[in-house]
Amino acid sequence: MKHRLHVLACAAACSSMVATPLLAAPPTALGKPEGKLNIIAWPGYIERGETDKNYDWVTQFEKNTGCQVSVKTAATSDEMVSLMNSPNYDLVTASGDASLRLIYGKKVQEINPALIPSWNTLDPRVKNGSWYTVAGKVYGTPYQWGANFLMYNTKLYPSAPTSWAAVFEPGKLANGQPNKGKVQAYDGAIYIADAALYLMSKNPKLGIKDPYELNEAQYAEVLKLLRQQKQLTHRYWHDVTVQMNDFKKEGVAASSAWGYTINTLQAEKFPVEGVIPKEGATGWADTTMLHAKAQHPVCAYKWMEWSLNKNLQSGLAEWFGSNPVVAEACKTKAPGGSDFCKSNGFDRFAQIRFWKTPVAKCASQGNCVPYSRWTSDYIAIMGGR
Amino acid sequence: MMSIALPIPPAAPALGLWQRLGVTLYRHPGLQLGLLLGLPLLWFLVVYIGSLATLLVQSFFTFDDFTMEVSRELTLANYQQLLQPANFDVVLRTLSMASAVTLASAVLAFPLAYYMVRYARGWKKGFFYVAVMLPMWASYIVKVYAWTVLLAKDGIVYWAYQHLGLGGVVDWLMTIPLLGGNSLTTSHLGRFAVFTYIWLPFMILPIQAALERVPLGLMQASSDLGASGAQTFRHVILPLAFPGVVAGSIFTFSLTLGDYIIPQIIGPSGLFIGSMVYTMQGSIGNMPLAAAFTVVPVVIIALYLTGARKLGAFDAL
């Protein structure tokens, strides 16, 4: 009898494994939690109080649901995409430059927001964001967002630079020296969008509507600007630690940077500030996405619901230097008691163009230059071509 | 039992299990060899050769730029792409760095190894061995990050040069196109220094092993026959120790060729083969081009090893 049951169980489970999850509609009801949950996340994104016991948003979840959480940290979006090739993970906190790739690569599945009661507390600004909603289908729950600031040394810029021209155009610093060799650019191809964003307001005639959707003519102009910037760069930054060192020891004056970097340098009393210049800024919005072959979907839904609670959102925003996706979290006191929404740019949402993967079929103008070409051209530019 | 057709005398004691096994193996050398090598050979075929073959096959797959998807249609496009100027730059950049690092390591390592073998005695010998090996026990990442601090503009290297009155020399070096950069940490020269530092022990040890095997008698004979020190070095020591140099160069060359961490942390922008593979594989999922790039060092090393074999690097192994 027992054997029989096993066979039946397998017949059910195996057939559901064979069926392509993308074709299957998302569930309409949740069963019993499976007791386990495996998440791929940015370092510092899912804390269980091991670094600082005040920042712990896993222990309570485990108590409430019985789902044991294990976290695999990934350092880059690329690493996240590769890790998602394995069916051992249930969730991933994907940034916009990975999320569309995951959707089109059929590595994540559509979710049913009706199963997430806190969905209606979401900040309306992130609801239906194009970085996780495709053709009306929702592929995940927003988690946090942040901007790529223009970080500058306040000794070399006594008054804040108002434009990204500080890193794109030749100019002079406060000490009378040229900025050549004193600015940095990010070493990922997604940085092409930063140049496009700057050109969007500098040269409106180009007609760039979305920095991630560029036609051939616009793209050529953007590359021209980036080649000009190459002459000015100290180097292309890749590693936050190295970048901080470059500001401290190499006299770098200005660069695009994360809130985390600015906070850390300021905590060390190093004279830097971060601004969002008049052109706006690129930024990242992260989404908790469900693996197409998730083995613990119920626990995953429970986590997505849990991830929207205001205490978690406020603690995380303070800890990570990001912004909550639930507006109420701004008024919720974080463990450190800081005004994180103000310092992390919560009110500047409209000025931020969120990372998304450039695709050939684009919404604003039909045919655009896809990300694979962004990558190869940016490699050429960094190599001095 | 039929296979053991020995005419056993009835008086002989019955053979135990182990003895019978021994006899079987003795009489079937093929079986013995198979048992001994089967597992390692299988491991080697599947894990090493198998993965290399998969890699080679993948490098002929098609990557569609628009859908960013890989299809199994075979094409040579990936290899053609390798020849595009920007991609070929990556290959040249890596190759020239690997060659420069290898040459510098050999020049630095030879005198040191010679001193270790011929002159250092007692505690000094032990000291040199430990001194060469010790850095290899420390974390690679820690050492590389430490170099970013050392080479920074406010770092100790610049400080030392300035106090020696050589600040101008460094500034001048930084203006030379293929060496320079904005500062030592972002220059080819800085990257070269770090590579050489990291891989030097891998050159010293094989040279030292080769020099140990040069008989002292030959050198005495050479000087008895009236050769000068330089002649002895040129005609006796160098030819005998050269396989060691080549063996060491295989390490330094291939390690530099495959590294992708140092190029990201130290030196000017511009990818190396390793970082290129990482980008192609990870950021856009262009496995075929990543595979084609991986074939480049495989081919280079194969050519290199063929050359090294001709020079006798493996005779002493």
Interface residues (C-beta under 8 A of the other chain):
Chain A: T76 S77 D78 E79 V81 S82 R101 Y104 G105 G181 D187 G188 A189 K230 T233 H234 R235 Y236 H238 D239 T241 V242 N245 D246 K248 K249 E250 G251 V359 A360 K361 P370 Y371 S372 R373 T375 S376 D377 I379 A380 M382 G383 G384 R385
Chain B: F63 D65 F66 T67 M68 P85 A86 N87 D89 V90 R93 Y145 T148 V149 A152 K153 D154 G155 G181 N182 S183 T185 T186 Q264 I265 P268 S269 G270 L271 M276 Y278 T279 M280 Q281 G282 S283 I284 G285 N286
